[in-house]
Amino acid sequence: MSMSELERIAIVEEPARTPRGPGEARSGEKYVTPQGFTAIRDGIKARGGEPGARPVSLSKPPWLRVRVPTGAGFSAVRAAVHEHRLATVCEEAKCPNIGECWNAGTATLMLMGAVCTRACRFCSVDTGNPRGWLDPDEPVNAARTVELMRLRYVVLTSVDRDDLPDGGAGHYAACVRAIKERNPATAVEALTPDFQGVLADVETVVDAGIEVFAQNLETVRRLTHPVRDPRAGYEQTLRVLEHAKRHAPKVLTKTSLMLGLGETDDEIATTLDDVRAARVDILTLGQYLRPTLHHLPVERYVTPAEFDRYREWALERGFLECVSGPLVRSSYRAEQALDRNNAGLDNSALSAAR
């Protein structure tokens, strides 16, 4: 492989987790946030020598490759992000699809801070109890960020905030309204917490003016625990999605599954049936990648051909769209899902490269 090709292609790896500055906590260690509450770096406590833990990761397959992001759209968005010190999930999570999304005028912003009250074993967001802390300027700042980035489509996601009486629904809705007021042409997708299943809080967000409401099921019923925090639930997420659609039929609903955690084909098929029964419009399927050694191991790498097959299963069940592929994330090319072109994924080419 030539140097120019090496510069353009990167293998997706489990990122190294090191302290973010002198004296800062390592992955799995406790630290005190600038707001004064305690959190755990990367969400899961270090458990040295955990029984049954796989000592080494599976070898990564060749299709988990991404090109180094380039393009005029990407460069313009990156310049705005860095000049104005804007925070995006795209950069914070080192998303492999950042180039494609930013070139398409799409980005994901995370609301309500960087510390989650839950500790799902697939997720590397820091965990703690923010004790009611919220940034009162966030709605205005979020709207300004969307304007500066010139986004045509923005995905708003957030940590779970079980410490707040409404799970943060009111604050979330305020951010949506502020974005719409300042950027009326921008479409908004809300990838929300489950609000502990309180349907009135779901309605608060749905009524704020969004185009798409999303809540991720994450995995099949059998694996929901231990994959997700005990406060989350398979049925709870389905109820939230079903209620959002019933409450506002014109708002599209969406959910996402990670594959490679040990699920079977039969379980995937049953899950697709359950999701469609909840009247969900759009489904995304992607490969689970282990964020740190404290998190759940990858049980298998799903092939591009299998992702194609699962997409066909979903379309046969009546989903408006199923975006399916190894590097797909819940927000991947979200603005293209309605084009019914698998977001431009060329899985057949990837299969041939194996």
Contacts in CASP RR format, 6 or more apart in sequence:
PFRMAT RR
TARGET T0000
AUTHOR 0000-0000-0000
METHOD contacts of the structure
MODEL  1
MSMSELERIAIVEEPARTPRGPGEARSGEKYVTPQGFTAIRDGIKARGGE
PGARPVSLSKPPWLRVRVPTGAGFSAVRAAVHEHRLATVCEEAKCPNIGE
CWNAGTATLMLMGAVCTRACRFCSVDTGNPRGWLDPDEPVNAARTVELMR
LRYVVLTSVDRDDLPDGGAGHYAACVRAIKERNPATAVEALTPDFQGVLA
DVETVVDAGIEVFAQNLETVRRLTHPVRDPRAGYEQTLRVLEHAKRHAPK
VLTKTSLMLGLGETDDEIATTLDDVRAARVDILTLGQYLRPTLHHLPVER
YVTPAEFDRYREWALERGFLECVSGPLVRSSYRAEQALDRNNAGLDNSAL
SAAR
7 68 0 8 1.000
8 67 0 8 1.000
8 68 0 8 1.000
9 65 0 8 1.000
9 66 0 8 1.000
9 67 0 8 1.000
9 68 0 8 1.000
10 65 0 8 1.000
10 66 0 8 1.000
10 67 0 8 1.000
10 68 0 8 1.000
10 96 0 8 1.000
11 60 0 8 1.000
11 64 0 8 1.000
11 65 0 8 1.000
12 60 0 8 1.000
12 64 0 8 1.000
12 65 0 8 1.000
12 66 0 8 1.000
12 96 0 8 1.000
12 289 0 8 1.000
12 327 0 8 1.000
13 60 0 8 1.000
14 57 0 8 1.000
14 289 0 8 1.000
14 290 0 8 1.000
14 291 0 8 1.000
14 292 0 8 1.000
14 293 0 8 1.000
15 94 0 8 1.000
15 291 0 8 1.000
15 292 0 8 1.000
17 26 0 8 1.000
17 27 0 8 1.000
17 41 0 8 1.000
17 42 0 8 1.000
17 124 0 8 1.000
17 291 0 8 1.000
17 292 0 8 1.000
18 26 0 8 1.000
18 27 0 8 1.000
19 25 0 8 1.000
19 26 0 8 1.000
24 31 0 8 1.000
24 41 0 8 1.000
25 31 0 8 1.000
25 41 0 8 1.000
26 41 0 8 1.000
26 46 0 8 1.000
27 41 0 8 1.000
27 42 0 8 1.000
27 46 0 8 1.000
27 292 0 8 1.000
27 294 0 8 1.000
28 40 0 8 1.000
28 41 0 8 1.000
28 42 0 8 1.000
28 43 0 8 1.000
28 44 0 8 1.000
28 45 0 8 1.000
28 46 0 8 1.000
28 292 0 8 1.000
28 294 0 8 1.000
29 40 0 8 1.000
29 41 0 8 1.000
29 46 0 8 1.000
30 38 0 8 1.000
30 39 0 8 1.000
30 40 0 8 1.000
30 41 0 8 1.000
31 38 0 8 1.000
31 39 0 8 1.000
31 40 0 8 1.000
31 41 0 8 1.000
32 38 0 8 1.000
32 39 0 8 1.000
33 39 0 8 1.000
33 115 0 8 1.000
33 130 0 8 1.000
35 130 0 8 1.000
35 133 0 8 1.000
37 115 0 8 1.000
37 128 0 8 1.000
37 129 0 8 1.000
37 130 0 8 1.000
37 131 0 8 1.000
37 133 0 8 1.000
38 128 0 8 1.000
38 129 0 8 1.000
39 115 0 8 1.000
39 126 0 8 1.000
39 127 0 8 1.000
39 128 0 8 1.000
40 119 0 8 1.000
40 126 0 8 1.000
40 127 0 8 1.000
40 128 0 8 1.000
41 126 0 8 1.000
42 124 0 8 1.000
42 125 0 8 1.000
42 126 0 8 1.000
42 291 0 8 1.000
42 292 0 8 1.000
42 294 0 8 1.000
42 295 0 8 1.000
43 116 0 8 1.000
43 119 0 8 1.000
43 123 0 8 1.000
43 124 0 8 1.000
43 125 0 8 1.000
43 126 0 8 1.000
43 127 0 8 1.000
43 294 0 8 1.000
44 119 0 8 1.000
44 121 0 8 1.000
44 124 0 8 1.000
44 127 0 8 1.000
44 292 0 8 1.000
44 294 0 8 1.000
44 295 0 8 1.000
45 294 0 8 1.000
46 294 0 8 1.000
47 53 0 8 1.000
47 294 0 8 1.000
53 293 0 8 1.000
53 297 0 8 1.000
54 297 0 8 1.000
57 290 0 8 1.000
57 297 0 8 1.000
57 298 0 8 1.000
58 297 0 8 1.000
58 298 0 8 1.000
58 300 0 8 1.000
58 301 0 8 1.000
60 301 0 8 1.000
61 301 0 8 1.000
61 303 0 8 1.000
61 354 0 8 1.000
62 353 0 8 1.000
62 354 0 8 1.000
63 303 0 8 1.000
63 304 0 8 1.000
63 326 0 8 1.000
63 350 0 8 1.000
63 351 0 8 1.000
63 353 0 8 1.000
63 354 0 8 1.000
64 287 0 8 1.000
64 289 0 8 1.000
64 301 0 8 1.000
64 326 0 8 1.000
64 327 0 8 1.000
66 96 0 8 1.000
66 97 0 8 1.000
66 327 0 8 1.000
69 98 0 8 1.000
69 99 0 8 1.000
69 100 0 8 1.000
69 102 0 8 1.000
69 103 0 8 1.000
70 99 0 8 1.000
71 99 0 8 1.000
71 103 0 8 1.000
72 103 0 8 1.000
73 102 0 8 1.000
73 103 0 8 1.000
73 105 0 8 1.000
74 98 0 8 1.000
74 99 0 8 1.000
74 102 0 8 1.000
74 103 0 8 1.000
76 150 0 8 1.000
77 102 0 8 1.000
77 105 0 8 1.000
77 107 0 8 1.000
77 149 0 8 1.000
77 150 0 8 1.000
78 102 0 8 1.000
80 86 0 8 1.000
80 148 0 8 1.000
80 149 0 8 1.000
80 150 0 8 1.000
81 88 0 8 1.000
81 91 0 8 1.000
81 149 0 8 1.000
84 145 0 8 1.000
84 148 0 8 1.000
86 145 0 8 1.000
86 148 0 8 1.000
86 149 0 8 1.000
87 109 0 8 1.000
87 110 0 8 1.000
88 107 0 8 1.000
88 108 0 8 1.000
88 109 0 8 1.000
88 110 0 8 1.000
89 95 0 8 1.000
89 108 0 8 1.000
89 109 0 8 1.000
89 110 0 8 1.000
89 157 0 8 1.000
89 331 0 8 1.000
90 98 0 8 1.000
90 101 0 8 1.000
90 102 0 8 1.000
90 107 0 8 1.000
90 108 0 8 1.000
91 98 0 8 1.000
92 110 0 8 1.000
92 114 0 8 1.000
95 101 0 8 1.000
95 108 0 8 1.000
95 329 0 8 1.000
96 327 0 8 1.000
97 327 0 8 1.000
97 328 0 8 1.000
97 329 0 8 1.000
97 332 0 8 1.000
97 333 0 8 1.000
100 332 0 8 1.000
100 333 0 8 1.000
101 107 0 8 1.000
101 108 0 8 1.000
101 331 0 8 1.000
101 332 0 8 1.000
101 333 0 8 1.000
101 334 0 8 1.000
104 152 0 8 1.000
104 153 0 8 1.000
104 333 0 8 1.000
104 335 0 8 1.000
104 336 0 8 1.000
105 149 0 8 1.000
105 150 0 8 1.000
105 151 0 8 1.000
105 152 0 8 1.000
105 153 0 8 1.000
105 335 0 8 1.000
106 151 0 8 1.000
106 152 0 8 1.000
106 153 0 8 1.000
106 154 0 8 1.000
106 155 0 8 1.000
106 331 0 8 1.000
106 333 0 8 1.000
106 334 0 8 1.000
106 335 0 8 1.000
107 149 0 8 1.000
107 151 0 8 1.000
107 154 0 8 1.000
107 155 0 8 1.000
108 154 0 8 1.000
108 155 0 8 1.000
108 156 0 8 1.000
108 157 0 8 1.000
108 191 0 8 1.000
108 331 0 8 1.000
109 142 0 8 1.000
109 145 0 8 1.000
109 146 0 8 1.000
109 154 0 8 1.000
109 155 0 8 1.000
109 156 0 8 1.000
109 157 0 8 1.000
110 157 0 8 1.000
110 158 0 8 1.000
110 159 0 8 1.000
111 138 0 8 1.000
111 142 0 8 1.000
111 156 0 8 1.000
111 157 0 8 1.000
111 158 0 8 1.000
111 171 0 8 1.000
111 172 0 8 1.000
111 175 0 8 1.000
112 134 0 8 1.000
112 138 0 8 1.000
112 158 0 8 1.000
112 159 0 8 1.000
112 161 0 8 1.000
112 168 0 8 1.000
112 171 0 8 1.000
112 172 0 8 1.000
113 130 0 8 1.000
113 135 0 8 1.000
113 158 0 8 1.000
113 159 0 8 1.000
114 125 0 8 1.000
114 126 0 8 1.000
114 159 0 8 1.000
115 125 0 8 1.000
115 126 0 8 1.000
115 127 0 8 1.000
115 128 0 8 1.000
115 130 0 8 1.000
115 159 0 8 1.000
116 123 0 8 1.000
116 125 0 8 1.000
116 126 0 8 1.000
116 127 0 8 1.000
116 128 0 8 1.000
116 159 0 8 1.000
116 160 0 8 1.000
116 161 0 8 1.000
117 127 0 8 1.000
117 128 0 8 1.000
117 129 0 8 1.000
117 130 0 8 1.000
117 159 0 8 1.000
117 160 0 8 1.000
117 161 0 8 1.000
117 162 0 8 1.000
117 163 0 8 1.000
118 127 0 8 1.000
118 160 0 8 1.000
118 162 0 8 1.000
118 228 0 8 1.000
118 229 0 8 1.000
118 231 0 8 1.000
118 232 0 8 1.000
119 127 0 8 1.000
119 229 0 8 1.000
120 218 0 8 1.000
120 227 0 8 1.000
120 228 0 8 1.000
120 229 0 8 1.000
120 232 0 8 1.000
121 226 0 8 1.000
121 227 0 8 1.000
121 228 0 8 1.000
121 295 0 8 1.000
121 296 0 8 1.000
122 218 0 8 1.000
122 227 0 8 1.000
122 228 0 8 1.000
122 258 0 8 1.000
122 261 0 8 1.000
122 288 0 8 1.000
122 291 0 8 1.000
122 295 0 8 1.000
122 296 0 8 1.000
123 291 0 8 1.000
123 295 0 8 1.000
124 291 0 8 1.000
124 292 0 8 1.000
124 295 0 8 1.000
125 159 0 8 1.000
129 163 0 8 1.000
130 161 0 8 1.000
130 163 0 8 1.000
131 163 0 8 1.000
132 161 0 8 1.000
132 163 0 8 1.000
132 164 0 8 1.000
134 164 0 8 1.000
134 168 0 8 1.000
134 171 0 8 1.000
135 141 0 8 1.000
138 171 0 8 1.000
138 175 0 8 1.000
139 171 0 8 1.000
139 174 0 8 1.000
139 175 0 8 1.000
139 177 0 8 1.000
139 178 0 8 1.000
139 179 0 8 1.000
140 178 0 8 1.000
142 156 0 8 1.000
142 175 0 8 1.000
142 178 0 8 1.000
142 179 0 8 1.000
143 175 0 8 1.000
143 178 0 8 1.000
143 179 0 8 1.000
143 181 0 8 1.000
143 182 0 8 1.000
143 183 0 8 1.000
144 182 0 8 1.000
146 154 0 8 1.000
146 179 0 8 1.000
146 182 0 8 1.000
146 183 0 8 1.000
146 186 0 8 1.000
147 182 0 8 1.000
147 183 0 8 1.000
151 183 0 8 1.000
151 186 0 8 1.000
152 185 0 8 1.000
152 186 0 8 1.000
152 187 0 8 1.000
152 335 0 8 1.000
153 186 0 8 1.000
153 187 0 8 1.000
153 188 0 8 1.000
153 189 0 8 1.000
153 334 0 8 1.000
153 335 0 8 1.000
154 179 0 8 1.000
154 186 0 8 1.000
154 187 0 8 1.000
154 188 0 8 1.000
154 189 0 8 1.000
155 189 0 8 1.000
155 191 0 8 1.000
155 214 0 8 1.000
155 331 0 8 1.000
155 334 0 8 1.000
156 172 0 8 1.000
156 175 0 8 1.000
156 176 0 8 1.000
156 179 0 8 1.000
156 188 0 8 1.000
156 189 0 8 1.000
156 190 0 8 1.000
156 191 0 8 1.000
157 191 0 8 1.000
157 192 0 8 1.000
157 331 0 8 1.000
158 168 0 8 1.000
158 172 0 8 1.000
158 191 0 8 1.000
158 192 0 8 1.000
158 193 0 8 1.000
159 193 0 8 1.000
160 167 0 8 1.000
160 193 0 8 1.000
160 194 0 8 1.000
160 229 0 8 1.000
160 231 0 8 1.000
161 167 0 8 1.000
161 168 0 8 1.000
161 193 0 8 1.000
162 196 0 8 1.000
162 231 0 8 1.000
164 171 0 8 1.000
166 195 0 8 1.000
166 198 0 8 1.000
166 201 0 8 1.000
166 204 0 8 1.000
167 193 0 8 1.000
167 195 0 8 1.000
167 196 0 8 1.000
167 198 0 8 1.000
167 201 0 8 1.000
168 193 0 8 1.000
168 195 0 8 1.000
168 201 0 8 1.000
169 192 0 8 1.000
169 195 0 8 1.000
169 201 0 8 1.000
169 202 0 8 1.000
169 204 0 8 1.000
169 205 0 8 1.000
170 201 0 8 1.000
170 204 0 8 1.000
170 205 0 8 1.000
172 190 0 8 1.000
172 192 0 8 1.000
172 204 0 8 1.000
172 205 0 8 1.000
172 208 0 8 1.000
173 204 0 8 1.000
173 205 0 8 1.000
173 207 0 8 1.000
173 208 0 8 1.000
174 208 0 8 1.000
176 188 0 8 1.000
176 190 0 8 1.000
176 205 0 8 1.000
176 208 0 8 1.000
176 209 0 8 1.000
176 210 0 8 1.000
177 208 0 8 1.000
177 209 0 8 1.000
179 186 0 8 1.000
179 188 0 8 1.000
180 186 0 8 1.000
180 188 0 8 1.000
180 208 0 8 1.000
180 209 0 8 1.000
187 211 0 8 1.000
187 212 0 8 1.000
187 335 0 8 1.000
188 209 0 8 1.000
188 210 0 8 1.000
188 211 0 8 1.000
188 212 0 8 1.000
189 210 0 8 1.000
189 211 0 8 1.000
189 212 0 8 1.000
189 213 0 8 1.000
189 214 0 8 1.000
189 254 0 8 1.000
189 331 0 8 1.000
189 334 0 8 1.000
190 205 0 8 1.000
190 206 0 8 1.000
190 208 0 8 1.000
190 210 0 8 1.000
190 212 0 8 1.000
190 213 0 8 1.000
190 214 0 8 1.000
191 214 0 8 1.000
191 215 0 8 1.000
191 216 0 8 1.000
191 254 0 8 1.000
191 330 0 8 1.000
191 331 0 8 1.000
192 202 0 8 1.000
192 205 0 8 1.000
192 213 0 8 1.000
192 214 0 8 1.000
192 215 0 8 1.000
193 215 0 8 1.000
194 215 0 8 1.000
194 232 0 8 1.000
194 233 0 8 1.000
194 236 0 8 1.000
194 237 0 8 1.000
194 240 0 8 1.000
195 201 0 8 1.000
195 202 0 8 1.000
195 240 0 8 1.000
196 231 0 8 1.000
196 236 0 8 1.000
197 236 0 8 1.000
197 239 0 8 1.000
197 240 0 8 1.000
199 239 0 8 1.000
199 240 0 8 1.000
199 243 0 8 1.000
199 247 0 8 1.000
202 213 0 8 1.000
202 240 0 8 1.000
202 243 0 8 1.000
202 244 0 8 1.000
202 247 0 8 1.000
203 243 0 8 1.000
203 247 0 8 1.000
205 213 0 8 1.000
206 213 0 8 1.000
206 244 0 8 1.000
206 247 0 8 1.000
206 248 0 8 1.000
206 251 0 8 1.000
207 248 0 8 1.000
210 251 0 8 1.000
211 251 0 8 1.000
211 252 0 8 1.000
212 251 0 8 1.000
212 252 0 8 1.000
212 253 0 8 1.000
212 254 0 8 1.000
212 282 0 8 1.000
212 334 0 8 1.000
213 241 0 8 1.000
213 244 0 8 1.000
213 248 0 8 1.000
213 251 0 8 1.000
213 252 0 8 1.000
213 253 0 8 1.000
213 254 0 8 1.000
214 253 0 8 1.000
214 254 0 8 1.000
214 255 0 8 1.000
214 256 0 8 1.000
214 330 0 8 1.000
215 237 0 8 1.000
215 240 0 8 1.000
215 241 0 8 1.000
215 244 0 8 1.000
215 255 0 8 1.000
216 237 0 8 1.000
216 255 0 8 1.000
216 256 0 8 1.000
216 257 0 8 1.000
216 330 0 8 1.000
217 234 0 8 1.000
217 237 0 8 1.000
217 238 0 8 1.000
217 255 0 8 1.000
217 256 0 8 1.000
217 257 0 8 1.000
217 271 0 8 1.000
217 275 0 8 1.000
218 224 0 8 1.000
218 227 0 8 1.000
218 228 0 8 1.000
218 232 0 8 1.000
218 237 0 8 1.000
218 256 0 8 1.000
218 257 0 8 1.000
218 258 0 8 1.000
219 227 0 8 1.000
219 228 0 8 1.000
219 257 0 8 1.000
219 258 0 8 1.000
219 261 0 8 1.000
219 263 0 8 1.000
220 234 0 8 1.000
220 257 0 8 1.000
220 263 0 8 1.000
220 267 0 8 1.000
220 268 0 8 1.000
220 270 0 8 1.000
220 271 0 8 1.000
221 234 0 8 1.000
221 267 0 8 1.000
221 270 0 8 1.000
221 271 0 8 1.000
221 274 0 8 1.000
222 263 0 8 1.000
222 267 0 8 1.000
223 261 0 8 1.000
223 262 0 8 1.000
223 263 0 8 1.000
223 267 0 8 1.000
224 232 0 8 1.000
224 233 0 8 1.000
224 234 0 8 1.000
225 233 0 8 1.000
226 296 0 8 1.000
227 261 0 8 1.000
227 296 0 8 1.000
234 274 0 8 1.000
237 255 0 8 1.000
238 274 0 8 1.000
238 275 0 8 1.000
238 277 0 8 1.000
238 278 0 8 1.000
239 278 0 8 1.000
241 253 0 8 1.000
241 255 0 8 1.000
241 275 0 8 1.000
241 278 0 8 1.000
241 279 0 8 1.000
241 280 0 8 1.000
242 278 0 8 1.000
242 279 0 8 1.000
244 251 0 8 1.000
244 253 0 8 1.000
245 251 0 8 1.000
245 253 0 8 1.000
245 278 0 8 1.000
245 279 0 8 1.000
245 280 0 8 1.000
245 281 0 8 1.000
246 279 0 8 1.000
252 281 0 8 1.000
252 282 0 8 1.000
252 320 0 8 1.000
253 278 0 8 1.000
253 279 0 8 1.000
253 280 0 8 1.000
253 281 0 8 1.000
253 282 0 8 1.000
254 280 0 8 1.000
254 281 0 8 1.000
254 282 0 8 1.000
254 283 0 8 1.000
254 284 0 8 1.000
254 330 0 8 1.000
254 337 0 8 1.000
255 275 0 8 1.000
255 280 0 8 1.000
255 282 0 8 1.000
255 283 0 8 1.000
255 284 0 8 1.000
256 283 0 8 1.000
256 284 0 8 1.000
256 285 0 8 1.000
256 286 0 8 1.000
256 329 0 8 1.000
256 330 0 8 1.000
257 268 0 8 1.000
257 271 0 8 1.000
257 283 0 8 1.000
257 284 0 8 1.000
257 285 0 8 1.000
257 286 0 8 1.000
258 286 0 8 1.000
258 287 0 8 1.000
258 288 0 8 1.000
259 268 0 8 1.000
259 285 0 8 1.000
259 286 0 8 1.000
259 287 0 8 1.000
259 288 0 8 1.000
259 302 0 8 1.000
259 307 0 8 1.000
259 310 0 8 1.000
260 287 0 8 1.000
260 288 0 8 1.000
260 298 0 8 1.000
260 299 0 8 1.000
260 300 0 8 1.000
260 301 0 8 1.000
260 302 0 8 1.000
261 288 0 8 1.000
261 296 0 8 1.000
261 298 0 8 1.000
261 299 0 8 1.000
262 299 0 8 1.000
262 300 0 8 1.000
263 271 0 8 1.000
268 310 0 8 1.000
268 313 0 8 1.000
269 313 0 8 1.000
272 283 0 8 1.000
272 310 0 8 1.000
272 313 0 8 1.000
272 314 0 8 1.000
272 317 0 8 1.000
272 319 0 8 1.000
273 317 0 8 1.000
275 283 0 8 1.000
276 314 0 8 1.000
276 317 0 8 1.000
276 318 0 8 1.000
276 319 0 8 1.000
280 319 0 8 1.000
281 319 0 8 1.000
281 320 0 8 1.000
281 321 0 8 1.000
282 319 0 8 1.000
282 320 0 8 1.000
282 321 0 8 1.000
282 322 0 8 1.000
282 323 0 8 1.000
282 337 0 8 1.000
283 314 0 8 1.000
283 319 0 8 1.000
283 321 0 8 1.000
283 322 0 8 1.000
283 323 0 8 1.000
283 324 0 8 1.000
284 322 0 8 1.000
284 323 0 8 1.000
284 324 0 8 1.000
284 328 0 8 1.000
284 329 0 8 1.000
284 330 0 8 1.000
284 332 0 8 1.000
284 337 0 8 1.000
285 307 0 8 1.000
285 310 0 8 1.000
285 311 0 8 1.000
285 314 0 8 1.000
285 322 0 8 1.000
285 323 0 8 1.000
285 324 0 8 1.000
285 325 0 8 1.000
285 328 0 8 1.000
286 302 0 8 1.000
286 307 0 8 1.000
286 324 0 8 1.000
286 325 0 8 1.000
286 326 0 8 1.000
286 327 0 8 1.000
286 328 0 8 1.000
286 329 0 8 1.000
287 301 0 8 1.000
287 302 0 8 1.000
287 325 0 8 1.000
287 326 0 8 1.000
287 327 0 8 1.000
287 328 0 8 1.000
288 296 0 8 1.000
288 298 0 8 1.000
289 298 0 8 1.000
290 296 0 8 1.000
290 297 0 8 1.000
290 298 0 8 1.000
301 326 0 8 1.000
302 325 0 8 1.000
302 326 0 8 1.000
303 351 0 8 1.000
303 354 0 8 1.000
304 325 0 8 1.000
304 326 0 8 1.000
304 347 0 8 1.000
304 348 0 8 1.000
304 350 0 8 1.000
304 351 0 8 1.000
304 354 0 8 1.000
305 347 0 8 1.000
305 351 0 8 1.000
307 324 0 8 1.000
307 325 0 8 1.000
307 326 0 8 1.000
307 328 0 8 1.000
307 347 0 8 1.000
308 324 0 8 1.000
308 347 0 8 1.000
308 348 0 8 1.000
308 351 0 8 1.000
310 322 0 8 1.000
310 324 0 8 1.000
311 322 0 8 1.000
311 323 0 8 1.000
311 324 0 8 1.000
311 325 0 8 1.000
311 342 0 8 1.000
314 322 0 8 1.000
314 324 0 8 1.000
315 322 0 8 1.000
320 337 0 8 1.000
320 338 0 8 1.000
320 340 0 8 1.000
321 337 0 8 1.000
321 338 0 8 1.000
321 340 0 8 1.000
321 342 0 8 1.000
322 342 0 8 1.000
323 332 0 8 1.000
323 333 0 8 1.000
323 336 0 8 1.000
323 337 0 8 1.000
323 342 0 8 1.000
323 343 0 8 1.000
323 345 0 8 1.000
324 342 0 8 1.000
324 345 0 8 1.000
324 347 0 8 1.000
325 345 0 8 1.000
325 347 0 8 1.000
326 350 0 8 1.000
328 343 0 8 1.000
328 345 0 8 1.000
332 343 0 8 1.000
333 343 0 8 1.000
333 344 0 8 1.000
336 343 0 8 1.000
336 344 0 8 1.000
337 343 0 8 1.000
END
